[in-house]
Amino acid sequence: MTSSAVLTAHGLVKSYGDLRALDDVSLTIRAGESVAVMGPSGSGKTTLLHCLAAVIAPDAGSIVLSAPGAAPRELVGLSESERARVRREALGFVFQQHLLLPELTAVENAALPLLLTGAKRQDAERHAAVWLAALGLAGLEERRIGQLSGGQAQRVAIARAQVTGAPVVFADEPTGALDSATSAEVLDALLHATTGQGRTLVVVTHDADVARRCSRTVRVSDGRVVSDTGAAASTGGAR
């Protein structure tokens, strides 16, 4: 049985001056998928990720988020504060340079999204510690980020992305700064923490090995979806 859609984008357009970064892109992402978004530099893949993740607003089109247990919500047309709330409550993020706060410990970094939603510090850090342990970081909770390896820091970022139970996680080149062995380990952890728990992963990557591990690959060129392959592939955006 086909799983339900968690993100449905239709007719996305985004321009920066004379450059059209997205040109009538339509895409459906379903629950439990791992979707690799690939394309050359300047193809529009990162712009697509940022629109789907409510980081930026497209100039035209529609993006509907259908999170489990919540009514479908149109993301286009929301204010910046409303988009920020969606990001806090329903979405997780993992970046190439992890963007962790060096002055905080691993458990404090991982707990931060819960603290921003109003959770008590003790409860937030207890929950964060469970995620750190699940990702192989038990015993490292009190280390600051500078005391961790690159792979360990990226696992903290994965814990931070999952600590609120976000149904959709976006990753932008999450293994791009790592060596091949560490990259494989981090990808294992990322997939286990997302699709392994029934959640959805959307990852922008240049790495063919990362794409092969995903259930679906969407290729973008000149602001359009030019191919969409994988067992769960659905509507594409090239017109």
Secondary structure by P-SEA (a helix, b strand, c coil): cbbbbcbbbcbbbbbccccccccccccccccccbbbbbbccccaaaaaaaaaaccccccbbbbbbbcccccccccccccaaaaaaaaaccbbbbcccccccccccaaaaaaaaaaaacccaaaaaaaaaaaaaaaccccccccccccccaaaaaaaaaaaaccccccbbbbccccccccaaaaaaaaaaaaaacccccbbbbbbcccaaaaaaccbbbbbccccccccccccccccccc
